[in-house]
Amino acid sequence: MSSLTFVVRKSDEGWVIRSQSLLGEGPVGPRLAKGTNFPSEFGLKFDTKAEADLVCQKWKDWYHGQSYTKNKQKALKYIA
């Protein structure tokens, strides 16, 4: 499973959803879709933390439901 997750953070505009991985935190954007349909209708900025938390779970479910996060490549064996 991918190490990417989504978190809710306070910002000047209210509450925002950001992606978080081993490399750090960043904005949520179309690159996460990797050629699939990006669900921009979920939204990324909210007035209340409760609303942001609900939508954050939708982002998690969408991302971890994509085929590229489910299908891991088989490890290549070194042949000498």
C-alpha positions in Angstrom: 0.0 0.0 0.0 1.2 3.5 -0.7 2.6 5.6 2.1 0.7 8.7 0.8 -2.1 9.9 3.1 -4.2 13.1 3.4 -4.2 15.5 6.3 -6.3 18.5 7.4 -4.4 21.7 8.2 -5.4 25.2 9.4 -4.7 28.0 6.9 -5.5 31.7 6.4 -8.6 30.7 4.3 -9.9 28.1 6.8 -9.1 24.4 6.7 -7.3 22.8 3.8 -6.5 19.2 2.8 -3.0 18.4 1.9 -1.2 15.2 0.9 1.5 13.8 3.1 4.2 11.2 2.3 7.7 10.2 3.4 9.0 13.1 1.4 6.9 15.6 3.3 3.6 17.5 2.8 2.3 19.1 -0.3 -0.8 20.4 -2.1 -3.3 18.0 -3.5 -3.3 18.2 -7.3 -4.0 16.3 -10.5 -0.6 14.6 -10.5 -2.0 12.2 -7.8 -4.5 10.8 -10.4 -1.7 9.4 -12.6 -3.8 9.3 -15.8 -7.1 8.5 -14.0 -10.1 10.7 -13.2 -9.1 13.4 -10.7 -12.0 14.1 -8.3 -11.9 17.9 -8.2 -15.5 17.9 -7.0 -14.4 16.8 -3.5 -12.9 20.2 -2.8 -9.8 21.2 -0.9 -10.7 24.3 1.2 -13.4 24.3 3.9 -14.8 26.7 6.6 -15.0 24.1 9.4 -12.6 21.4 10.5 -15.5 18.8 10.7 -16.3 19.3 7.0 -12.7 19.1 6.1 -12.2 15.8 8.1 -15.2 14.2 6.2 -13.9 15.2 2.8 -10.3 14.1 3.8 -11.7 10.6 4.3 -13.2 10.8 0.7 -9.7 11.7 -0.6 -8.1 8.8 1.3 -10.8 6.3 0.0 -10.4 7.6 -3.6 -6.6 7.5 -3.6 -6.2 4.1 -2.0 -9.0 2.7 -4.3 -7.0 3.5 -7.5 -5.5 0.5 -9.3 -2.0 1.9 -9.3 -2.0 1.9 -5.5 -3.3 -1.7 -5.3 -1.1 -3.4 -7.9 2.4 -3.7 -6.6 5.2 -4.8 -9.0 6.7 -8.1 -8.2 10.2 -7.7 -7.0 12.8 -8.4 -9.6 15.3 -11.1 -8.7 18.9 -10.6 -9.3 20.3 -13.3 -11.6 24.1 -13.6 -11.6 
